[in-house]
């Protein structure tokens, strides 16, 4: 098993180097910067309308985005939130034209993903017109996924409230108070659940689950579930590990950045981190490609 992991990692690294993965990451980072504001606006507006609370949705979206970023420059995310809040809560109405403009702007980033996957896999299907439809579906699934994720705490709260105020609870309270006490001892509280949702383990699980779907979708379902999961776990592990170790790099370059860029050094820090995150993503794609080429972790075909 260790030899297999080493062989796959080695082949994936050579593929990443051969296909100029760092250059692909640079291109995608550029498009992230260009599409960041319209993408946040699109996601927050649609989810806010679905949940009925635009302001709460904005807070939760940026809290989740903060889990992707290292803790060395939180003010940068606050600055981005200030930029998004302006048009988000303006008096102008959200029309179909506004939605179309935000959608087209957001798709520019996915074009860089398709080009990167084409260069990694040499699959010309990534150059077809259908890639735009697939990009729209990715945005739709992302909105649905985040809506469910943000709805879970409210659902847990209302279920907990319902379970604590009903005829059964009243009956147990009156006739079997000791039994009710034991049941409450083993039942999870909303506070405990909220703590779990804020932990790195929970976000690692969420990232892995979501990017397993994304890798399979990006590869047009040519990946087995196991292959996509390995690529997703690789990306998620590198992301969480890099996020927690980035402060070491930041500690050595902070003085230089402050001397060269002044108060805007946090912008450079975020760009560096986005570049690293996209490098991790393309390395995960190289892992998926290696598994496919070596025919590893494929579904067993029953004769």
C-alpha positions in Angstrom: 0.0 0.0 0.0 2.8 2.4 0.9 4.6 1.6 -2.4 1.4 2.2 -4.3 0.9 5.6 -2.6 4.5 6.5 -3.4 4.2 5.5 -7.0 1.0 7.4 -7.6 2.3 10.5 -5.8 5.6 10.4 -7.8 3.8 9.9 -11.1 1.3 12.7 -10.3 4.2 15.0 -9.3 6.0 14.4 -12.6 2.7 14.9 -14.5 2.2 18.2 -12.6 5.7 19.3 -13.6 5.3 18.2 -17.2 2.0 19.9 -17.7 3.2 23.1 -16.1 0.8 22.9 -13.2 2.2 26.1 -11.6 1.4 28.0 -14.8 -2.1 26.7 -14.9 -2.5 27.7 -11.2 -1.3 31.2 -12.1 -3.9 31.5 -14.9 -6.7 30.3 -12.7 -5.6 32.6 -9.8 -5.9 35.6 -12.2 -9.4 34.6 -13.2 -10.4 34.1 -9.5 -9.3 37.7 -8.8 -11.4 38.9 -11.8 -14.5 36.9 -10.9 -14.4 36.9 -7.1 -16.8 39.9 -6.6 -19.4 38.8 -9.2 -19.3 35.2 -8.0 -19.8 36.2 -4.4 -22.7 38.5 -5.4 -24.3 35.7 -7.4 -24.0 33.1 -4.7 -25.2 35.4 -1.9 -28.1 36.9 -3.8 -29.5 33.5 -4.9 -29.0 31.7 -1.6 -30.2 34.8 0.3 -33.5 34.7 -1.8 -33.9 31.0 -1.1 -33.3 31.3 2.6 -35.1 34.7 2.9 -32.2 36.4 4.8 -29.6 38.1 2.6 -27.6 39.6 5.5 -27.3 36.3 7.4 -26.3 34.5 4.2 -23.6 37.1 3.5 -22.1 36.5 6.9 -22.2 32.7 6.6 -20.7 32.8 3.1 -17.7 34.9 4.2 -17.3 32.8 7.3 -17.1 29.7 5.2 -14.7 31.5 2.7 -12.5 32.3 5.7 -12.0 28.6 6.3 -10.2 28.4 2.9 -7.9 31.2 3.9 -5.0 31.2 6.4 -5.5 33.4 9.5 -2.6 35.7 8.7 -4.7 38.4 6.9 -8.4 38.3 8.0 -8.7 42.0 7.2 -8.4 41.2 3.5 -11.6 39.1 3.6 -13.3 41.9 5.5 -12.3 44.3 2.8 -13.7 42.0 0.1 -16.9 41.7 2.2 -17.2 45.5 2.2 -16.8 45.7 -1.6 -19.6 43.0 -2.0 -21.9 44.6 0.6 -22.2 47.9 -1.5 -24.0 46.5 -4.5 -25.5 43.6 -2.6 -27.6 45.9 -0.3 -28.1 48.7 -2.8 -31.6 49.8 -3.7 -31.4 48.5 -7.2 -33.5 45.4 -8.0 -32.1 42.0 -8.8 -33.3 41.5 -12.4 -32.7 38.7 -14.9 -30.2 40.9 -16.7 -28.2 41.4 -13.5 -28.3 37.7 -12.9 -27.1 37.0 -16.5 -24.2 39.5 -16.1 -23.1 37.9 -12.8 -23.4 34.4 -14.3 -21.3 35.2 -17.4 -18.6 36.9 -15.3 -18.5 33.9 -12.9 -18.1 31.5 -15.9 -14.7 33.1 -16.9 -13.1 31.2 -14.0 -14.4 27.9 -15.1 -13.0 28.5 -18.6 -9.5 28.5 -17.1 -10.4 25.2 -15.3 -11.5 23.6 -18.6 -8.3 24.7 -20.3 -6.2 23.4 -17.4 -7.9 20.0 -17.5 -7.5 19.8 -21.3 -3.7 20.4 -21.0 -3.4 17.8 -18.2 -5.6 15.1 -19.8 -5.2 15.9 -23.5 -9.0 15.3 -23.8 -10.4 17.6 -26.5 -13.9 17.3 -25.1 -13.0 20.1 -22.7 -12.9 22.5 -25.6 -16.5 21.9 -26.6 -19.4 24.4 -26.2 -21.0 22.2 -23.6 -18.3 23.3 -21.1 -20.3 26.5 -20.5 -23.4 24.5 -19.6 -21.4 22.3 -17.3 -20.0 25.4 -15.6 -23.5 26.7 -15.0 -24.5 23.4 -13.5 -21.4 23.5 -11.2 -22.6 26.9 -10.0 -26.1 25.5 -9.5 -24.9 22.6 -7.5 -22.7 24.9 -5.4 -25.7 27.1 -4.6 -27.8 24.0 -3.7 -25.0 22.5 -1.6 -24.4 25.8 0.4 -28.1 26.3 0.9 -28.4 22.9 2.5 -25.3 23.5 4.5 -26.5 26.8 5.9 -30.0 25.4 6.5 -28.7 22.5 8.7 -28.1 24.6 11.9 -31.6 26.1 11.7 -33.1 22.7 11.1 -31.2 21.2 14.1 -32.4 24.2 16.3 -36.0 23.8 15.3 -35.9 20.0 15.7 -34.3 20.4 19.1 -36.9 22.9 20.1 -39.7 20.7 18.9 -38.3 17.7 20.8 -38.2 19.7 24.0 -41.8 21.0 23.8 -44.3 18.3 23.0 -46.8 15.9 24.6 -44.3 13.1 24.9 -41.8 15.2 26.7 -44.5 16.5 29.1 -45.6 13.0 29.8 -42.0 11.8 30.5 -41.4 14.9 32.6 -44.4 14.1 34.8 -44.1 10.3 35.1 -40.5 9.3 34.2 -38.2 12.3 35.1 -35.1 10.1 35.5 -35.5 8.5 32.1 -35.9 12.0 30.5 -32.7 13.2 32.2 -30.8 10.2 30.8 -32.1 10.8 27.3 -31.1 14.4 27.4 -27.7 13.4 28.6 -27.1 11.4 25.4 -28.8 13.9 23.0 -26.5 16.3 21.1 -27.0 20.0 21.8 -27.1 22.8 19.3 -24.1 24.4 20.8 -22.1 21.2 20.4 -23.2 20.8 16.8 -22.2 24.4 16.1 -18.8 23.8 17.6 -18.4 20.7 15.3 -19.4 22.7 12.2 -16.6 25.3 13.0 -13.9 22.6 13.3 -11.2 21.8 10.7 -12.4 18.2 10.7 -15.9 19.2 9.6 -14.6 21.5 6.9 -12.2 18.8 5.7 -15.2 16.4 5.4 -17.2 19.0 3.6 -14.4 19.9 1.2 -13.7 16.3 0.5 -17.3 15.5 -0.2 -17.9 18.5 -2.4 -14.7 18.1 -4.5 -15.3 14.4 -4.9 -18.4 15.4 -6.9 -16.5 18.2 -8.7 -13.6 16.0 -9.8 -16.1 13.4 -11.2 -18.0 16.2 -12.9 -15.0 17.9 -14.3 -13.9 14.5 -15.7 -17.3 13.8 -17.2 -17.9 10.9 -14.8 -15.0 9.0 -16.3 -13.6 8.7 -12.7 -14.7 6.0 -10.4 -16.0 7.2 -7.0 -12.8 5.9 -5.3 -10.5 7.7 -7.8 -12.4 11.0 -7.4 -12.3 10.6 -3.6 -8.6 10.1 -3.6 -8.1 13.2 -5.7 -10.4 15.1 -3.4 -8.7 13.9 -0.2 -5.4 14.9 -1.7 -6.6 18.4 -2.5 -8.4 18.8 0.9 -5.4 17.5 2.9 -3.0 19.9 1.1 -5.4 22.8 1.6 -5.9 22.2 5.3 -2.2 21.5 5.9 -1.1 24.5 3.8 -3.7 26.8 5.6 -2.2 25.8 9.0 1.4 26.0 7.9 1.2 29.2 5.8 2.0 31.4 8.7 5.6 30.0 8.6 6.1 31.3 5.1 4.3 34.5 6.0 6.6 35.0 9.0 9.6 35.2 6.8 8.2 37.4 4.0 6.0 39.8 6.1 8.7 42.4 6.7 9.7 42.4 3.0 6.0 42.7 1.9 5.3 45.5 4.3 8.4 47.4 3.1 7.5 47.0 -0.6 3.7 47.2 -0.5 2.9 49.1 2.7 -0.7 48.6 3.9 -1.5 46.6 0.7 0.7 43.7 1.6 -2.3 41.6 2.6 -3.4 41.7 -1.0 -0.2 40.0 -2.1 -0.5 37.5 0.7 -4.0 36.5 -0.4 -2.9 36.2 -4.1 0.0 33.9 -3.0 -2.4 31.8 -1.0 -4.9 31.6 -3.9 -2.0 30.5 -6.2 -1.1 27.8 -3.7 -4.7 26.6 -3.4 -5.1 26.3 -7.2 -1.7 24.5 -7.4 -3.2 22.0 -4.9 -6.3 21.7 -7.0 -4.4 20.9 -10.2 -2.2 18.4 -8.3 -5.4 16.7 -7.2 -6.4 16.6 -10.9 -3.0 15.1 -11.7 -3.6 12.4 -9.1 -7.0 11.6 -10.7 -5.4 11.5 -14.2 -2.6 9.1 -12.9 -5.2 6.8 -11.3 -7.1 6.7 -14.6 -4.0 6.0 -16.7 -2.8 3.3 -14.4 -6.3 1.8 -14.2 -6.2 2.0 -10.4 -9.2 2.0 -8.0 -11.6 1.3 -10.9 -15.0 -0.4 -10.5 -14.9 -4.1 -10.8 -16.8 -5.3 -13.9 -18.9 -8.4 -13.3 -18.8 -10.8 -16.2 
